[in-house]
Amino acid sequence: MNRKHWVEALFSFFIIGSGQVLKGDGEKGLKLILITYFVIPIAIYLSLAINGLLFLTVMGIAIIFLILLWIYNIWDALTYEAIV
C-alpha cells in the first residue's frame, strides 16, 4: 500500500520522532528522540568543557547532522509503512 502519512509528517516536523511513534514504530521514534534531545546536546556540552575550538567544530557538525536528521525524520514519517 503506497499511502502518504501527512499527519505523522506534520507531527515529525515539530517534534522529531513523534510521527514514527504515532504510526506505531515506537522503537525508531524513541531512538530519534533520544539522539536529538540527549546525545547531541551532551556531545556539544562535553566539547565545550574540553576546548573552545573543538566546541565550534562539534557545533558545526551537529547543526548539519540535525538538519539532515530532521529532513530524514519527516520523509520517513511521510512514506514509511510500519509493520504492525
Backbone as ProteinMPNN parsed JSONL, in Angstrom:
{"seq_chain_A": "MNRKHWVEALFSFFIIGSGQVLKGDGEKGLKLILITYFVIPIAIYLSLAINGLLFLTVMGIAIIFLILLWIYNIWDALTYEAIV", "coords_chain_A": {"N_chain_A": [[0.842, -1.173, 0.0], [0.733, 2.091, -0.989], [0.684, 4.627, 0.715], [0.391, 7.965, 1.879], [1.443, 9.579, 4.829], [0.389, 12.21, 6.075], [-0.359, 13.542, 8.442], [1.292, 12.386, 10.386], [3.763, 13.177, 9.36], [3.555, 15.909, 9.711], [3.505, 16.065, 12.525], [6.092, 15.084, 12.976], [7.513, 17.131, 11.866], [7.419, 19.124, 13.796], [8.174, 17.883, 16.27], [10.808, 15.836, 16.528], [10.7, 12.428, 15.773], [8.151, 11.948, 16.751], [6.247, 11.419, 14.777], [6.885, 8.836, 13.909], [6.323, 7.414, 16.228], [3.556, 7.823, 16.391], [2.736, 6.371, 14.136], [3.174, 3.833, 14.94], [5.672, 2.779, 15.041], [7.386, 2.745, 17.403], [9.917, 2.174, 18.492], [11.854, 3.126, 16.643], [11.09, 5.826, 16.661], [11.611, 6.502, 19.349], [14.394, 6.181, 19.408], [15.171, 8.239, 17.645], [14.249, 10.472, 19.074], [15.817, 10.285, 21.428], [18.429, 10.569, 20.387], [18.283, 13.138, 19.263], [17.513, 14.892, 21.388], [19.082, 14.259, 23.586], [21.653, 12.884, 23.17], [23.103, 14.412, 21.199], [23.062, 17.101, 22.382], [24.539, 16.518, 24.756], [27.012, 15.75, 23.69], [27.772, 18.17, 22.535], [27.952, 19.808, 24.808], [30.004, 18.497, 26.265], [32.143, 18.855, 24.5], [32.431, 21.596, 24.691], [33.315, 21.83, 27.288], [35.83, 20.737, 27.055], [37.415, 22.085, 25.013], [37.526, 25.208, 23.295], [37.819, 25.485, 20.475], [37.298, 22.887, 19.64], [34.665, 22.787, 20.435], [33.434, 24.583, 18.603], [33.825, 23.179, 16.217], [32.452, 20.75, 16.719], [29.91, 21.79, 17.161], [29.267, 22.872, 14.63], [29.251, 20.522, 13.042], [27.22, 19.156, 14.383], [24.97, 20.793, 13.9], [24.655, 20.527, 11.109], [24.242, 17.73, 11.011], [21.867, 17.51, 12.548], [20.032, 18.917, 10.957], [19.967, 17.286, 8.663], [19.043, 14.927, 9.883], [16.529, 15.783, 10.735], [15.235, 16.269, 8.267], [15.309, 13.661, 7.195], [13.717, 12.404, 9.113], [11.168, 13.568, 8.741], [10.655, 12.762, 6.099], [10.693, 9.965, 6.431], [8.526, 9.597, 8.171], [6.508, 10.352, 6.479], [6.508, 8.51, 4.353], [7.117, 5.871, 5.186], [5.959, 2.61, 5.807], [4.71, 1.236, 8.576], [5.099, -1.908, 10.114], [2.698, -3.65, 11.618]], "CA_chain_A": [[0.0, 0.0, 0.0], [1.542, 3.295, -1.113], [-0.12, 5.658, 1.359], [1.155, 9.042, 2.499], [1.05, 9.865, 6.205], [0.609, 13.646, 6.202], [-0.483, 13.953, 9.85], [2.509, 11.951, 11.06], [4.847, 14.034, 8.884], [3.381, 17.199, 10.378], [3.983, 15.891, 13.9], [7.547, 14.954, 12.912], [8.059, 18.452, 11.548], [7.544, 19.892, 15.025], [8.912, 17.113, 17.279], [11.478, 14.724, 15.851], [10.39, 11.109, 16.287], [6.749, 11.782, 17.138], [5.494, 10.811, 13.679], [7.134, 7.396, 13.937], [5.579, 6.877, 17.371], [2.14, 7.823, 16.008], [2.485, 5.313, 13.155], [3.332, 2.523, 15.554], [7.081, 2.389, 15.039], [7.848, 3.425, 18.601], [11.349, 1.973, 18.735], [12.582, 4.087, 15.809], [10.769, 7.152, 17.164], [12.332, 6.712, 20.604], [15.805, 6.379, 19.071], [15.318, 9.583, 17.087], [14.071, 11.423, 20.171], [16.989, 10.235, 22.309], [19.584, 11.151, 19.69], [18.099, 14.573, 19.052], [17.357, 15.705, 22.589], [20.001, 13.903, 24.654], [23.005, 12.533, 22.745], [23.74, 15.562, 20.541], [23.392, 18.159, 23.35], [25.606, 16.077, 25.668], [28.273, 15.828, 22.941], [28.113, 19.588, 22.4], [28.366, 20.288, 26.127], [31.317, 17.936, 26.597], [33.166, 19.503, 23.675], [32.633, 22.933, 25.25], [34.106, 21.676, 28.514], [37.203, 20.334, 26.717], [38.185, 23.055, 24.244], [36.674, 26.113, 22.53], [37.88, 25.163, 19.056], [36.57, 21.625, 19.497], [33.243, 23.133, 20.545], [32.973, 25.146, 17.333], [33.802, 22.101, 15.236], [31.354, 19.829, 17.055], [28.657, 22.513, 16.972], [29.001, 22.924, 13.194], [28.876, 19.177, 12.593], [25.925, 18.822, 14.988], [23.914, 21.525, 13.197], [24.45, 19.857, 9.823], [23.659, 16.425, 11.29], [20.485, 17.668, 12.998], [19.204, 19.299, 9.806], [19.781, 16.074, 7.858], [18.194, 14.02, 10.667], [15.179, 16.342, 10.711], [14.682, 16.008, 6.935], [15.067, 12.216, 7.116], [12.62, 12.095, 10.008], [9.917, 13.954, 8.085], [10.477, 11.877, 4.94], [10.368, 8.63, 6.911], [7.162, 9.61, 8.694], [5.575, 10.526, 5.364], [6.478, 7.402, 3.397], [7.388, 4.546, 5.751], [4.826, 1.802, 6.237], [5.039, 0.473, 9.781], [4.575, -3.271, 10.152], [2.047, -3.793, 12.921]], "C_chain_A": [[0.894, 1.245, 0.0], [0.74, 4.488, -0.597], [0.777, 6.704, 1.994], [0.573, 9.33, 3.877], [1.312, 11.339, 6.494], [0.543, 14.114, 7.65], [0.788, 13.588, 10.614], [3.707, 12.804, 10.638], [4.762, 15.414, 9.524], [3.848, 17.135, 11.832], [5.507, 15.792, 13.931], [8.213, 16.268, 12.559], [8.319, 19.247, 12.828], [8.359, 19.188, 16.106], [9.496, 15.885, 16.597], [11.148, 13.411, 16.546], [8.932, 10.89, 16.612], [5.905, 11.155, 16.025], [5.677, 9.304, 13.628], [6.371, 6.741, 15.094], [4.096, 6.801, 17.037], [1.803, 6.701, 15.029], [2.656, 3.916, 13.73], [4.751, 2.007, 15.541], [7.777, 3.111, 16.197], [9.33, 3.301, 18.859], [12.189, 2.968, 17.928], [12.329, 5.513, 16.297], [11.518, 7.472, 18.441], [13.824, 6.923, 20.354], [16.052, 7.776, 18.519], [15.192, 10.653, 18.168], [15.297, 11.452, 21.07], [18.222, 10.849, 21.66], [19.461, 12.667, 19.618], [18.159, 15.373, 20.343], [18.304, 15.355, 23.722], [21.44, 13.704, 24.174], [23.728, 13.737, 22.132], [24.022, 16.697, 21.536], [24.491, 17.77, 24.342], [26.956, 16.154, 24.967], [28.717, 17.282, 22.781], [28.618, 20.139, 23.729], [29.752, 19.769, 26.505], [32.424, 18.565, 25.765], [33.44, 20.92, 24.164], [33.495, 22.867, 26.508], [35.565, 21.348, 28.203], [37.974, 21.479, 26.074], [37.226, 23.918, 23.419], [36.659, 25.811, 21.048], [37.153, 23.847, 18.758], [35.065, 21.873, 19.556], [32.709, 23.671, 19.228], [32.866, 24.084, 16.243], [32.622, 21.167, 15.47], [30.007, 20.51, 16.83], [28.291, 22.598, 15.488], [28.556, 21.582, 12.643], [27.504, 18.801, 13.127], [24.779, 19.536, 14.28], [23.612, 20.875, 11.852], [23.777, 18.503, 10.02], [22.192, 16.541, 11.706], [19.553, 18.089, 11.867], [18.934, 18.083, 8.926], [18.88, 15.061, 8.569], [16.749, 14.486, 10.649], [14.501, 16.064, 9.369], [14.38, 14.522, 6.766], [13.85, 11.82, 7.939], [11.272, 12.418, 9.367], [9.633, 13.044, 6.898], [10.055, 10.471, 5.38], [8.936, 8.563, 7.455], [6.144, 9.706, 7.571], [5.436, 9.256, 4.538], [6.562, 6.013, 4.018], [6.103, 3.865, 6.184], [5.232, 0.95, 7.423], [4.376, -0.896, 9.696], [4.027, -3.508, 11.542], [1.626, -5.21, 13.123]], "O_chain_A": [[1.718, 1.42, 0.898], [0.187, 5.261, -1.379], [1.807, 6.372, 2.581], [-0.644, 9.325, 4.062], [2.333, 11.686, 7.087], [1.308, 14.992, 8.049], [1.297, 14.389, 11.397], [4.567, 13.117, 11.461], [5.787, 16.018, 9.842], [4.514, 18.053, 12.313], [6.144, 16.358, 14.819], [9.368, 16.492, 12.921], [9.318, 19.958, 12.931], [9.154, 19.83, 16.791], [8.764, 15.005, 16.144], [11.298, 13.29, 17.762], [8.504, 9.743, 16.74], [4.947, 10.435, 16.309], [4.731, 8.572, 13.338], [5.838, 5.64, 14.947], [3.442, 5.811, 17.367], [0.708, 6.14, 15.083], [2.319, 2.927, 13.078], [5.002, 0.89, 15.994], [8.636, 3.968, 15.991], [9.945, 4.226, 19.39], [13.119, 3.578, 18.456], [13.255, 6.323, 16.341], [12.01, 8.588, 18.609], [14.45, 7.752, 21.013], [17.033, 8.426, 18.883], [15.945, 11.627, 18.174], [15.769, 12.527, 21.438], [18.976, 11.571, 22.314], [20.422, 13.389, 19.883], [18.793, 16.428, 20.386], [18.344, 16.065, 24.727], [22.357, 14.308, 24.73], [24.856, 14.039, 22.52], [25.136, 17.219, 21.537], [25.295, 18.619, 24.728], [27.942, 16.574, 25.572], [29.906, 17.585, 22.88], [29.614, 20.862, 23.761], [30.58, 20.526, 27.012], [33.527, 18.786, 26.266], [34.57, 21.397, 24.06], [34.311, 23.755, 26.755], [36.447, 21.652, 29.007], [39.066, 21.819, 26.528], [36.227, 23.415, 22.903], [35.604, 25.872, 20.417], [36.475, 23.722, 17.738], [34.291, 21.255, 18.825], [31.64, 23.257, 18.781], [31.929, 24.093, 15.445], [31.885, 20.835, 14.541], [29.064, 19.875, 16.36], [27.128, 22.415, 15.129], [27.602, 21.505, 11.869], [26.706, 18.194, 12.413], [23.719, 18.942, 14.078], [22.448, 20.692, 11.495], [22.85, 18.158, 9.287], [21.362, 15.749, 11.261], [18.401, 17.658, 11.825], [17.803, 17.871, 8.49], [18.05, 14.412, 7.932], [15.836, 13.666, 10.556], [13.335, 15.671, 9.329], [13.321, 14.157, 6.254], [13.045, 10.993, 7.509], [10.338, 11.619, 9.448], [8.499, 12.603, 6.71], [9.171, 9.863, 4.777], [8.224, 7.587, 7.222], [5.032, 9.193, 7.699], [4.341, 8.955, 4.064], [6.103, 5.052, 3.402], [5.26, 4.47, 6.847], [6.03, 0.025, 7.272], [3.232, -1.02, 9.257], [4.772, -3.563, 12.52], [1.056, -5.543, 14.162]]}, "name": "protein", "num_of_chains": 1, "seq": "MNRKHWVEALFSFFIIGSGQVLKGDGEKGLKLILITYFVIPIAIYLSLAINGLLFLTVMGIAIIFLILLWIYNIWDALTYEAIV"}
